[in-house]
Amino acid sequence: MPSSSPLRLMAVHAHPDDESSKAAATLAGYAARGVDVLVVTCTGGEAGDIINPAMDRPEVRRRLPQVRREELAAAVEILGVRQQGLGFVDSGWPGGDPPPPLPPGTFAALPLSEAVGPLVAVVRDFRPHVMITYDERGGYPHPDHIRAHEISRAAFTLAADGAAHPSLGPPWQPSKLYYVHEWCGAKMRVLHDALIAEGLPSPYHDWLREWTPERDVTHRITTRVPCADYFDRRDDALRAHRTQIDPDSHWFAVPLALQRELWPTEDFELASSVVPTSLPEDDLFAGIDAVDDSAPAAGSTVARPAPGPRPAPAATPQLR
């Protein structure tokens, strides 16, 4: 997968739809500014349920894996990014207390040493300057989300080690690894209070009631990326996952104008960096003077995009 862009961003996600519900506006914003953005999807979401009642039909259930691939293709087209799958099998959400063992051969049931290899290969091929994924809790404790964190953390280091997986291509060291923090207590409180003040229903009552200091990640956020101009594109990409997203659900409860005014960023935690940077940041590429390693003249440098207002998005493609 050769790249002609001087800066490259890789987002590692567990299932189709995760790329649209976590940091999607950031991906769309960087892509619109010329950054080469690749979404890596670890599984096909085969074990997922149909969440949207309007899509819960026999003909959809019969071909759900194919439908989810079609939804993913539509979503990444809307975001303006590329996508590659790792081909692992969805582990499902285990019910019960204690939960039963994961199905053999599924993503989270594989040994970490086996699961990390395909991602190392993609990292060495795509050569991202920045990787993003979930924190050690997976954002929420789905076993595939936790495993996506584990292989991302491992691949960030192993891809640079020429002695590790030598058959998977020349070594490459990404410069920075981030965890996306889509929701934090402060964000929920700000949006909840604004909805109540406007006389609108808030979907955050129960979440805030159950939120505990141990769950909150506000204090871990190091990097807030302005991306409000791309919130509409994020929502369109999310709606493309029609089996997973009810268009009348909480995802769309907060008017875009309120979101843009009160919380115009998507938020991240800098987990690892091999380049110096100053915190807090407003740019995932802060501190990176990217080498255009696809150009014939080795060692030439290019300026990274400056943080600040994004250009207006192009017209959103129609869902197919």
C-alpha positions in Angstrom: 0.0 0.0 0.0 2.4 2.7 -1.1 1.6 6.2 0.1 2.2 9.5 -1.8 1.2 11.7 1.2 3.9 13.2 3.4 2.0 12.6 6.6 0.1 9.4 7.4 -2.4 8.6 10.2 -3.6 5.1 11.1 -6.7 4.5 13.2 -7.0 0.9 14.6 -10.5 -0.1 15.4 -12.2 -3.3 16.5 -15.3 -3.5 14.3 -17.1 -1.7 11.5 -18.8 1.4 12.9 -16.1 2.1 15.4 -14.3 4.3 12.9 -17.4 6.5 12.7 -18.2 6.7 16.4 -14.7 7.4 17.7 -12.6 10.3 16.4 -14.3 10.3 13.0 -14.4 14.1 12.7 -10.6 14.1 13.4 -10.0 11.6 10.6 -12.2 13.5 8.2 -10.5 16.8 9.0 -7.0 15.5 8.5 -7.9 13.7 5.3 -9.4 17.0 4.0 -6.1 18.7 4.7 -4.1 16.2 2.7 -3.0 13.7 5.3 -3.2 10.1 4.2 -5.6 8.4 6.6 -6.0 4.6 6.9 -8.6 2.9 9.1 -7.6 -0.6 10.1 -10.6 -2.7 11.1 -9.6 -5.8 13.1 -12.8 -7.8 12.6 -15.8 -8.0 10.4 -18.4 -7.5 13.2 -19.9 -10.8 12.4 -21.1 -11.4 15.9 -22.9 -8.0 16.2 -26.6 -7.6 16.7 -28.9 -5.5 14.5 -29.5 -2.4 16.7 -31.7 -0.4 14.4 -35.2 -1.9 14.5 -35.9 -0.6 10.9 -33.1 -2.9 9.7 -34.0 -6.0 11.7 -35.4 -7.9 8.7 -34.8 -11.5 7.6 -33.0 -10.6 4.4 -30.6 -8.4 6.4 -29.9 -11.0 9.1 -29.1 -13.6 6.4 -26.3 -11.5 4.9 -25.3 -9.4 7.9 -21.5 -9.8 7.4 -21.8 -8.6 3.8 -24.2 -5.8 4.9 -21.7 -4.6 7.5 -18.9 -4.5 4.8 -21.1 -2.4 2.6 -21.9 -0.1 5.5 -18.2 0.3 6.3 -17.4 1.1 2.6 -20.0 3.8 2.6 -18.8 5.3 5.9 -15.1 5.5 4.9 -16.1 7.1 1.6 -18.0 9.8 3.5 -15.0 10.4 5.8 -12.6 10.5 2.8 -10.3 7.9 4.2 -8.9 4.5 3.2 -9.7 1.3 5.0 -8.1 -2.1 5.4 -9.3 -5.2 7.3 -7.1 -7.6 9.3 -9.5 -10.5 8.8 -10.0 -11.6 12.4 -13.4 -13.0 13.5 -15.5 -11.0 15.9 -15.4 -12.4 19.4 -18.9 -11.2 20.3 -20.0 -9.7 23.6 -19.9 -12.6 26.2 -22.9 -12.6 28.5 -23.2 -14.1 32.0 -21.5 -13.7 35.3 -18.8 -14.9 35.0 -18.8 -14.6 31.2 -18.3 -17.8 29.3 -15.0 -18.5 27.4 -14.6 -16.7 24.1 -15.3 -18.8 21.0 -12.1 -20.5 19.9 -10.4 -18.8 17.0 -12.0 -15.4 17.5 -9.9 -12.2 17.7 -9.7 -11.8 21.5 -9.2 -15.6 22.0 -6.1 -15.8 19.9 -2.7 -15.5 21.6 -1.4 -11.9 21.5 1.7 -13.0 19.6 -0.5 -14.4 16.8 -2.9 -11.5 16.7 -0.2 -8.7 16.5 1.5 -10.0 13.3 -1.0 -8.8 10.8 -1.0 -5.3 12.3 2.8 -5.2 12.3 2.6 -6.0 8.6 0.2 -3.1 7.9 2.2 -0.7 10.0 5.4 -1.5 8.1 3.6 -1.2 4.8 1.6 2.0 5.4 4.3 3.6 7.6 2.1 5.9 9.8 3.6 8.8 11.6 0.7 8.7 14.1 -1.4 5.8 15.3 -4.6 6.1 17.3 -6.6 3.4 19.1 -8.4 2.8 22.4 -7.0 2.8 26.0 -6.4 -0.3 28.1 -10.1 -0.5 28.9 -11.0 -0.5 25.2 -13.1 2.6 25.6 -15.6 0.1 26.9 -14.8 -3.4 27.9 -15.6 -5.3 24.8 -12.9 -8.0 24.4 -12.2 -7.0 20.8 -11.7 -3.4 21.9 -9.2 -4.4 24.6 -7.4 -6.7 22.1 -7.3 -3.8 19.5 -5.5 -1.8 22.2 -3.1 -4.6 23.0 -2.1 -5.2 19.4 -1.8 -1.5 18.7 0.4 -1.0 21.7 2.6 -4.0 20.8 2.8 -3.1 17.0 3.9 0.4 17.8 7.1 -1.1 19.2 7.5 -4.3 17.3 7.1 -2.7 13.8 10.4 -0.9 14.5 12.2 -4.0 15.6 14.0 -5.6 12.7 14.4 -8.8 14.6 10.7 -9.1 15.2 8.6 -10.6 12.4 11.4 -10.1 9.8 9.3 -11.6 7.0 6.7 -8.8 7.4 8.6 -6.0 5.7 11.2 -3.4 6.6 11.0 -1.9 10.1 9.1 1.3 10.6 8.8 3.3 13.8 5.6 5.4 14.2 6.3 8.7 15.9 3.3 8.9 18.2 0.5 6.6 19.6 -2.7 8.1 21.0 -5.7 6.7 22.8 -9.0 8.3 21.8 -11.3 9.4 24.6 -14.6 9.9 23.0 -16.5 10.5 26.2 -15.4 12.1 29.5 -17.3 13.3 32.5 -16.7 17.0 31.7 -18.0 16.7 28.2 -21.2 14.8 29.2 -21.9 17.4 32.0 -21.4 20.4 29.7 -23.7 18.9 27.0 -26.3 17.7 29.5 -26.5 21.1 31.2 -26.9 22.8 27.8 -29.7 20.5 26.7 -31.6 21.0 30.0 -31.1 24.8 29.7 -32.6 24.7 26.2 -35.6 22.6 27.3 -34.4 19.6 25.3 -34.3 16.0 26.5 -30.8 14.8 27.6 -29.6 11.2 27.0 -27.0 11.7 29.7 -29.1 11.4 32.9 -28.3 7.8 33.5 -24.7 8.0 32.3 -23.9 10.8 34.7 -25.7 9.1 37.6 -23.6 6.0 37.1 -20.3 7.8 36.2 -17.6 7.3 38.8 -14.2 9.0 39.2 -12.6 5.7 38.4 -14.3 5.6 35.0 -13.6 9.2 34.1 -10.8 10.0 31.8 -10.9 13.8 31.7 -7.6 14.1 33.6 -5.9 11.8 31.0 -6.6 14.0 28.0 -3.5 15.6 26.6 -4.6 16.6 23.1 -7.8 18.3 21.9 -8.1 18.4 18.1 -10.5 21.1 16.7 -12.7 19.4 14.2 -16.2 20.9 14.6 -16.4 21.6 10.9 -16.5 17.9 10.3 -19.2 16.9 12.9 -21.8 16.6 10.2 -19.6 14.3 8.1 -19.0 12.2 11.3 -22.7 11.9 11.8 -23.3 11.0 8.1 -20.7 8.3 8.4 -22.3 7.0 11.5 -25.7 6.9 9.9 -24.2 4.8 7.1 -23.9 1.9 9.6 -27.7 1.4 9.3 -27.8 -1.9 11.1 -25.9 -0.6 14.1 -27.2 3.0 14.5 -30.8 4.0 15.0 -31.1 7.5 13.5 -33.4 8.5 16.4 -30.9 7.3 19.1 -28.8 9.3 21.6 -26.0 9.6 19.0 -27.8 12.5 17.5 -29.6 14.0 20.5 -27.3 17.1 20.8 -27.9 19.7 18.0 -24.7 20.2 16.0 -24.7 24.0 16.8 -24.5 23.2 20.5 -21.7 20.7 20.0 -19.7 23.1 17.9 -20.1 25.9 20.5 -19.5 23.9 23.7 -17.2 21.1 22.7 -15.6 21.7 19.3 -12.9 19.1 19.7 -12.2 15.4 19.8 -10.0 14.4 22.6 -7.0 12.1 22.9 -4.3 10.9 25.3 -0.7 10.8 24.1 0.4 7.3 25.2 3.8 7.1 23.5 6.0 9.4 21.5 9.5 9.1 20.1 9.5 12.9 19.2 9.6 15.8 21.6 6.3 17.6 22.0 4.8 20.1 24.5 1.5 19.3 26.3 -1.3 20.1 25.9 -1.6 19.8 22.2 -4.1 20.6 19.5 -2.6 18.6 16.7 -1.8 14.9 16.6 1.3 15.7 14.4 2.7 18.2 16.9 6.5 17.8 17.0 6.7 15.8 13.8 8.6 17.2 10.8 7.7 14.4 8.5 10.2 13.0 6.1 8.7 12.4 2.7 10.0 8.9 2.5 8.1 8.2 -0.7 10.0 10.8 -2.6 13.3 10.0 -4.5 15.3 12.6 -2.5 15.7 10.9 0.8 15.8 13.1 3.8 13.7 16.0 2.4 11.3 17.4 4.9 7.9 18.8 4.6 6.0 21.1 7.0 3.1 19.5 8.9 -0.3 21.1 8.6 -0.7 24.0 11.0 -3.5 23.6 13.7 -6.4 25.9 13.4 -9.7 26.2 11.5 -10.4 23.5 9.0 -11.7 24.3 5.5 -15.4 23.7 4.8 -16.1 20.1 4.0 -17.0 19.0 0.5 -20.4 17.8 -0.3 -21.2 14.5 1.5 -21.5 11.5 -0.9 -24.8 9.8 -0.9 -25.1 6.5 0.9 -25.2 3.6 -1.4 
